[in-house]
Amino acid sequence: MNTTLKKIIICVTALLIAVALVIFIAQNPARIGSEPLFIRAALLSLAIMSALIAAYPFNPLFSGRPGIYGLTVCVPALVPVIAYYFILLPSQVGTGLTGEQISNELITDSSSNGIIEVGFSYPIYTPSLRVGNLELFTKQVNVFLRMTDGDGEVFLFRAVRSRIPGSSLSVESTVQGMLSESEGYEFIPLNIPPAGSITTRVAFILSNIESGSTFTDALDKAQQAQFELRDPVTGELLLDFPLTRI
């Protein structure tokens, strides 16, 4: 194999690695955010190094001097990565979560538009929520809807889960299967990337409310209606924020 062909193979390989890593990091912020800081820094550093290696043959200033190129270009390029992950990012993050309701949407037999097939005797409530994570690592949360009526009776609804125990077909698994074919829905637990947020729709099966109109009536009569973010393992309440009629 001649030298020119070897250089081309190295450059193309390095470029492919850089592109693949950048795409992986951009598309998986929650997964990356669950890793230790040195792993996150190593992945981004590898992407930068691969891109610089791919660009080396096009830099005439360092032709035939790969060692000098590495010391004067590649190594200094890693300093901002290290500074960001180990100095800047830890100093900017806080603690806890943020949450807000963006929109309301109710799916009933008469308004299903083919998303939920006719036959359910209760509505599917699909609000759009924005949940933020102020911490340094990815946070998993379950979402609940709690309503308290004038008599003090509490109605607690859990959002549809991503993994449903058991193999038998249930209402929850049916709704999950139908909504998973539409964009914009996520199922609990939600994965919130560090120092970031997600905006998504979650689905509540209102199994003890007979129709969309009675659900609206229930909201009007409720003394309190709120969303709750809870730890998927311990059930600890992490944050609650009000349901609003948008």
N, C-alpha and C positions, 0 to 999 in steps of 0.2 A: 504493500500500500504506500503510494507516494505521500510526501509531506502535505501537499496542497489538499488532497482528498481527506487526509486525517484532520486537518484544520477545519474543513467544511463540516465533517461529521461532528467534531467537538462543538462547533458553534451552533449548529442546528439542534443538537441534543441539549445544550445549555439553554438555548432559547425556549425550547419546548418545556423544559423543567420550570423555567421562570414563569411562563404563561400559565402552566398547569397549577403552580403554587399560588399565583395571584388569584386565579379563578376560584380555587379551593378556599382560600382565606376569605375572599369577598362573599362567597355563597354560603359559608358555614360559620357565621360570627358566633352563634351560640355554642357550637361544638368547639371551636377554637378557644372561646372564652372560658370553657371548663378546664382547660389545661393550665399547668403552672406557667408563670411568666417566662421562665427560661425556654420553655418549649415554644411559646408564641414568638419570642424574640428569635429563636433559632429558625423557625419556619420563614419568617419575613427576611432574615439575614440570608438564608439559602436562596430565596427568590432574587434578592438584590445581587448576590454574588454570581448567580447563574446568568442574569441579564448582563452584568459587566463582563463576564467571560465571553458571552456571545458577541459583545460589542468590541472586544479587544482587537480583532484583525482590522477593524475600520478606523483605528486610532493610529495615525502614522507617527505620532510623537513617541510612541513606545514600541515601535516595530523591532522585533528581535530582543526585547527586554521585558519579558513577562514578570520577572521578579520585581523590577522597579514599578511596573504597572500595578502589581498586587499591593506593594507597600504604599504607594502614593495615591492610588485611586480606590482599590477594593477595600482595604482595611479602614481608611477614614470614612468610607460610605456606611460602615456598620456602626459608627459612633452615634448617629442620631437614633438608630433603632434601640440601642442599649439605653440611651438617655430617656427615650420615650417610655419604654416598658418598666424601667427600674427607678426612674426619678419623676418624670412628668405625670404619667398615668396614676401611680399611687398617690400623688399629691392632689389630684383632681377629684378622685372618687370620694363618695360619701357612704352612707349606710341606708339601707331600706329600699323601698319601692315607691313608685308613683303610679297613679291610675286615674283615668278619666273616661267617661262615656262619650263617644263621638256621634253615634246615631242609634236610632231604634228601628227595628224591623220585626214584623210578626208574620209568620207563614201559617196560613190556615188553608182549609180545603178550597175556599173561594179565591184565594190569592196565591196559590202554589206555583202557578206558571210552569208546572211540570217538575218543579224541584222536589216537592213532597207530594206523593200521590194521594188522591182522594181516598179516604177511609179512616184517617186518624180522627178521633173524637176530641182532640185537644190541640191547641196551637203549638207551634215551635217558635220560641222567642230567640231571635238572632241579633242581639245588639253588637255594634262595633265598638271595641274598646282599644284604648292606647295604654299600654303598660310599660313603664320604664324601670330600669334597674340602675341604681346609683352605685352599686358595689363593684368590686374588682373581678368577680368571677360570675359566670352564668348562673342565673337563678331559675329554678323550676317552681311553678305555682299552679295550684288548682283554683278554679273560679267557681264561686257559688253566688246564687241570688237569694237573698233573704227578704221576705215581706212579713210585716206585722200588722194585723188588722186592728180595728177599734176595740175589739174584745181582748186583745193581747195574744191572740192565736198566731203562731209563727208558721209560715210556709217556707221551707228551705229547698231550693232546687240546685242540683249540681250540673255543671255543664257536661256535655257529651264527652266521653273519654276516648283517647286514642287506642287504648288497649282495654278490651272488655272481657272480663273473666268468663270462662265457660264456652262451650262450642255451639250451644243451641241459639237459634235466631231469636233476638229480642227486639223490642221497639228501639232501644238505644242503638243496637248494631245496624238496624235498618236505616235509621236516620243518619247515622255516621256514613254508611255506604252511599246514600243518596247525596249528602252534602259534600262528600269528598270528591265528587265529580265536578263540583263548582269551585271556582277560584275564590279566594278571600276568606275561607273558613279554616280554623285550626281547632284541634281537640286537645283537651287537657291530658297531662300537664303542659302548660305553655313554657317554652324555653326562652328566657329573656337574656340577651347578650349583655356583657358587662359594659357599664357606662353607655348604654344604648336603650332602645325601646322597640317595641313592635306594635303595629296597629292591625287588628284582625277581628273577624267575627267569631263569636262562640255561640253554641246552640244549647238552649235549655228546653227540655221536654216538660211542658206544664201539664203533667199527668192528672192533677186533681182540679184542673180548671177546664170547663167543658168547651169553651169557644173563645175566639179572639175578643169578642165584645165583653164577655165576663172578665177576661183578663184586664182589659182596659178599666172596667168598673172596679176591679180589685185594686188597681193602682190608684184610682181616684179615692178609694175608701181607706187605703193603707195609711197607717200612722207613720210607717217607716218602710222604705224600700231601698236596699243597698246591695252593692256587689261586694263580695269578700274574696280576698286572695289568701290562700292557705298553703302551708307546706304540705307537699304530697305525701311525705312519710309520717310526720308527727301530727298533722292536722292543725298545727299552730296558726292562729290568725296573724297574718303579716301586714295586711292593710285592708281597710274598707273605705268605700266612697259611694256617694249617693247615686241611685238611679234617677235620671231626669227625663221628663217628657219633652223630647226634642222634636 
